[in-house]
């Protein structure tokens, strides 16, 4: 296990979701205290959804001055914002509609337009709002059974341009285009957190954290923050193939 990795193991998926919600709030409070605002890129998936639903109801969320929270997205399917597959729709329904965050503070990826244009547009938004070399306070990520994260898929993840922040990616397994932030943007963040649960993710988690470096096969290995913190919140089922905890 990489010594820079902070691995935290929980009993089950519900505990991981609670830990992720708590991490969101704690990171937000710290960022706002230090810099006056909290910038975060959300991820899709079932575990983040559960965490978002907790944020919608947990009294802890009241500690955050939501007018100082700025929401971005790590990736998006190329579908309209009201499509049931949209990460934006999921986040909006799970918690954004329930918290007092100004709509101007939520920057969605426009999945309904040409993927390349959507990627360029989002990169421009990031640069305009966060500077030429954007540094997000937090990037939230998941891990696919195939080792992908965000929409960085096996076989294509290393084809991202060295200086690009956002790119269009074709997901062969889903036969659809997606828009994704790149390793450059992820690794510039002050904090990156993975949330992983379920035995189906165990092989990929072990390969990413303890296996030989092979990011073409396991794109999540590309996540190596240059100076920020990397935290993994995983449940016991997902961690059961990790040698370092035996």
C-alpha positions as CSV (number, residue, x, y, z in Angstrom):
1,X,0.0,0.0,0.0
2,X,1.3,3.4,-0.9
3,X,2.3,5.2,2.3
4,X,0.6,8.4,1.1
5,X,-2.8,6.6,0.9
6,X,-5.1,7.1,3.9
7,X,-7.2,3.9,3.8
8,X,-10.3,3.8,6.1
9,X,-12.3,0.7,6.4
10,X,-16.0,0.6,7.5
11,X,-18.4,-2.2,8.3
12,X,-20.7,-1.8,5.3
13,X,-22.0,0.5,2.6
14,X,-24.1,2.6,4.9
15,X,-21.1,3.4,7.1
16,X,-19.1,4.4,4.0
17,X,-21.9,6.7,2.9
18,X,-22.0,8.3,6.3
19,X,-18.2,8.7,6.4
20,X,-18.3,10.3,2.9
21,X,-21.0,12.8,4.0
22,X,-19.0,13.6,7.1
23,X,-15.8,14.0,5.0
24,X,-17.7,16.4,2.7
25,X,-18.8,18.6,5.6
26,X,-15.5,18.6,7.4
27,X,-13.5,19.4,4.2
28,X,-16.0,22.2,3.4
29,X,-15.8,23.7,6.8
30,X,-12.0,23.7,6.6
31,X,-11.9,25.2,3.1
32,X,-14.3,28.0,4.0
33,X,-12.4,28.7,7.2
34,X,-9.1,29.0,5.3
35,X,-10.1,30.5,2.0
36,X,-13.7,31.7,2.2
37,X,-15.2,29.1,-0.1
38,X,-15.5,25.4,-0.8
39,X,-15.1,24.0,-4.3
40,X,-15.9,20.4,-4.9
41,X,-16.3,18.0,-7.8
42,X,-19.1,15.5,-7.2
43,X,-19.1,11.9,-8.4
44,X,-22.0,9.7,-9.5
45,X,-22.9,6.2,-8.3
46,X,-24.9,4.6,-5.5
47,X,-22.5,5.3,-2.6
48,X,-22.3,9.0,-3.3
49,X,-26.1,9.1,-3.8
50,X,-26.5,7.7,-0.3
51,X,-24.0,10.3,1.1
52,X,-25.8,13.1,-0.7
53,X,-29.2,11.9,0.7
54,X,-27.6,12.1,4.2
55,X,-26.4,15.6,3.4
56,X,-30.0,16.6,2.6
57,X,-31.1,15.5,6.1
58,X,-28.1,15.4,8.4
59,X,-28.0,18.3,10.9
60,X,-24.3,18.5,10.3
61,X,-25.0,20.1,6.9
62,X,-26.3,23.2,8.7
63,X,-22.8,23.9,9.7
64,X,-21.9,24.8,6.1
65,X,-22.7,28.3,4.8
66,X,-24.0,27.0,1.5
67,X,-23.7,30.3,-0.2
68,X,-19.9,29.7,0.0
69,X,-20.1,26.2,-1.5
70,X,-19.4,25.8,-5.3
71,X,-20.4,22.5,-6.9
72,X,-18.7,21.0,-10.0
73,X,-18.9,17.5,-11.5
74,X,-16.2,14.9,-12.1
75,X,-18.0,13.4,-15.1
76,X,-21.3,13.3,-16.9
77,X,-23.1,11.1,-19.3
78,X,-24.0,12.8,-22.6
79,X,-27.7,13.0,-21.9
80,X,-30.1,15.9,-21.1
81,X,-30.1,17.1,-17.5
82,X,-33.5,15.6,-16.8
83,X,-32.5,12.1,-18.0
84,X,-32.5,9.5,-15.3
85,X,-28.9,8.6,-16.2
86,X,-27.7,12.2,-15.5
87,X,-25.2,12.6,-12.6
88,X,-26.5,16.2,-12.3
89,X,-30.1,15.1,-12.0
90,X,-29.1,12.5,-9.3
91,X,-27.2,15.1,-7.3
92,X,-30.0,17.6,-7.6
93,X,-32.7,15.2,-6.5
94,X,-30.5,13.7,-3.8
95,X,-29.4,16.9,-2.0
96,X,-28.9,20.0,-4.1
97,X,-32.6,20.8,-4.1
98,X,-32.7,20.3,-0.3
99,X,-29.9,22.7,0.7
100,X,-29.8,26.5,0.4
101,X,-27.2,26.6,-2.2
102,X,-27.6,29.4,-4.9
103,X,-28.2,27.9,-8.4
104,X,-25.4,30.1,-9.7
105,X,-23.0,28.1,-7.5
106,X,-23.7,24.8,-9.3
107,X,-21.8,24.3,-12.6
108,X,-23.2,21.3,-14.5
109,X,-21.6,19.7,-17.5
110,X,-23.9,20.1,-20.5
111,X,-24.4,16.5,-21.5
112,X,-27.1,17.5,-24.1
113,X,-24.6,19.2,-26.5
114,X,-21.7,17.8,-28.6
115,X,-19.3,16.0,-26.2
116,X,-16.3,17.9,-27.4
117,X,-18.0,21.2,-27.1
118,X,-19.2,20.3,-23.6
119,X,-15.7,19.4,-22.5
120,X,-14.2,22.6,-23.8
121,X,-17.0,24.7,-22.3
122,X,-16.5,23.1,-18.9
123,X,-12.8,23.6,-19.0
124,X,-13.4,27.3,-19.7
125,X,-15.8,27.5,-16.8
126,X,-13.2,26.0,-14.5
127,X,-10.4,28.3,-15.6
128,X,-12.7,31.3,-15.4
129,X,-13.9,30.6,-11.9
130,X,-10.9,28.9,-10.4
131,X,-7.9,30.3,-12.3
132,X,-5.6,29.1,-15.1
133,X,-4.5,26.1,-13.1
134,X,-7.7,25.2,-11.1
135,X,-7.2,23.7,-7.7
136,X,-10.4,22.2,-6.3
137,X,-10.7,21.7,-2.6
138,X,-12.2,18.3,-3.0
139,X,-12.6,15.8,-5.8
140,X,-15.0,12.9,-5.0
141,X,-14.4,9.7,-7.0
142,X,-15.8,6.1,-7.3
143,X,-14.1,3.0,-8.6
144,X,-15.6,0.8,-11.3
145,X,-15.3,-3.0,-11.3
146,X,-13.0,-2.6,-14.3
147,X,-10.8,-0.1,-12.5
148,X,-12.1,3.1,-14.1
149,X,-12.8,6.3,-12.2
150,X,-14.8,9.3,-13.2
151,X,-15.1,8.5,-17.0
152,X,-11.5,7.5,-17.4
153,X,-11.9,4.0,-18.8
154,X,-9.4,1.2,-19.4
155,X,-7.6,1.5,-22.7
156,X,-8.3,5.2,-23.2
157,X,-7.4,6.9,-19.9
158,X,-3.8,7.7,-20.9
159,X,-4.9,9.2,-24.2
160,X,-6.0,12.4,-22.5
161,X,-4.1,15.4,-23.5
162,X,-1.3,16.4,-21.1
163,X,-2.6,19.9,-20.5
164,X,-6.4,19.4,-20.8
165,X,-8.7,19.7,-17.8
166,X,-11.9,18.1,-19.3
167,X,-12.3,15.7,-22.2
168,X,-14.9,13.8,-24.0
169,X,-14.7,10.0,-23.6
170,X,-16.5,7.2,-25.3
171,X,-17.5,4.4,-23.0
172,X,-17.4,1.3,-25.1
173,X,-19.1,-0.8,-22.5
174,X,-22.1,1.5,-22.4
175,X,-22.0,2.6,-26.0
176,X,-22.2,6.2,-25.1
177,X,-20.2,9.4,-24.9
178,X,-19.3,11.0,-21.6
179,X,-17.5,14.1,-20.4
180,X,-14.9,13.8,-17.7
181,X,-12.3,15.7,-15.8
182,X,-8.7,14.6,-16.4
183,X,-6.0,13.3,-14.1
184,X,-4.3,16.7,-14.4
185,X,-7.3,18.4,-12.7
186,X,-7.9,15.6,-10.2
187,X,-4.2,15.5,-9.1
188,X,-4.1,19.2,-8.6
189,X,-6.8,19.1,-5.9
190,X,-6.2,19.7,-2.3
191,X,-8.0,16.5,-1.4
192,X,-9.3,13.5,-3.3
193,X,-11.6,10.9,-1.8
194,X,-12.6,7.6,-3.2
195,X,-15.7,5.8,-1.8
196,X,-15.8,2.1,-2.6
197,X,-18.2,-0.6,-1.4
198,X,-19.2,-4.1,-2.2
199,X,-17.4,-7.4,-2.9
200,X,-17.6,-6.7,-6.7
201,X,-15.1,-3.9,-6.3
202,X,-12.6,-6.0,-4.2
203,X,-10.4,-7.2,-7.1
204,X,-10.2,-3.7,-8.7
205,X,-9.4,-2.1,-5.3
206,X,-6.6,-4.5,-4.6
207,X,-5.2,-4.1,-8.1
208,X,-5.3,-0.3,-8.0
209,X,-3.8,0.0,-4.5
210,X,-1.4,-2.9,-4.4
211,X,-0.9,-4.2,-7.9
212,X,1.8,-3.4,-10.5
213,X,1.4,0.0,-12.0
214,X,-0.8,-0.5,-15.1
215,X,-3.0,2.6,-15.6
216,X,-4.1,1.5,-19.1
217,X,-5.8,-1.4,-17.4
218,X,-6.6,0.3,-14.1
219,X,-7.1,4.0,-14.8
220,X,-7.7,4.8,-11.1
221,X,-4.0,4.4,-10.7
222,X,-3.6,7.7,-12.5
223,X,-5.0,9.4,-9.4
224,X,-1.8,10.5,-7.6
225,X,-2.3,14.0,-6.1
226,X,0.8,16.1,-6.5
227,X,0.6,17.7,-3.1
228,X,-2.9,17.0,-1.8
229,X,-4.3,14.2,0.3
230,X,-5.7,11.0,-1.1
231,X,-8.3,9.1,1.1
232,X,-10.1,5.8,0.4
233,X,-13.3,5.1,2.3
234,X,-14.1,1.5,1.7
235,X,-16.2,-1.2,3.3
236,X,-15.0,-4.6,4.6
237,X,-16.4,-6.4,1.5
238,X,-14.4,-4.2,-0.9
239,X,-11.3,-4.5,1.2
240,X,-11.3,-8.3,1.5
241,X,-8.5,-8.8,-1.1
242,X,-6.1,-6.2,0.3
243,X,-2.9,-7.8,1.5
244,X,-1.9,-4.9,3.6
245,X,-4.8,-5.4,6.1
246,X,-4.4,-9.2,6.5
